[in-house]
Amino acid sequence: MTPLFTVHAGEYLVGSYIEEHFKRLNVWIPSKDTGIDLLVTDHENLCTASLQVKFGKDFLPIKGTHLQDPLRVWSWFTIDKDKLRESKADFWIFVLRGFKKHAPDFVVVPTDEYRKRLGEIHGMKKKKIQSYLCVTERNRCWEPRNLKRDDEIRIAAGTFKDPVRDFTSYLNQNGWGAMLKRLNAR
């Protein structure tokens, strides 16, 4: 059991959020790295949900002025294809910490769904997948990696449509709902 207290910022933010907003849930930190960053249980510790947490800083200021106002945050994640394929976590949680909003945005995606979507968007040939997630001021979440600038502008304007790249149903309260359902904690 080494080392002690090695939670990263994203894990801390997720654990704190769960403890603050879902008072009847318990958050646990595993004593060794098994690919599960946090374990969440119901108040009786009978139902569990395992979480893989990824933290992303905001790259929006680098993206340019055409996206500054309508977008809240734009984060970049490097996903190891093998780790995703072998992941035992029930949910992958992406913590998007932007400059525009005091609180982070959370994208809470069931692992099987995330695997499927990343495969459809990026294919699964490369060992590392470069994935972006962005959130608009209208509370829409998208995976815009490798889209053309015109599509980025449509995302910002709220007119882009692509159900595979649309992660809005996993954003913030929408996303936490699946975890709560798994824990029978609604």
Buried (B, 14 or more C-beta within 10 A) or exposed (E): EEEEEEBEEBBBBBBEBBEEEBEEBBBBBEEEEEEBBBBBBBEEEEBBBBBBBBBBBBBBEEBEEEBEEBBBBBBBBEBEBEEBEEBEBBBBBBBBBBEEBEEBBBBBBBBEBBBEBBBEBBEBEEEEBEBBBBBBBEEBBBBBBEBEEEBBBBBBEEEBEBEEBBBBBBBBEBBBBBBBEBBEBE
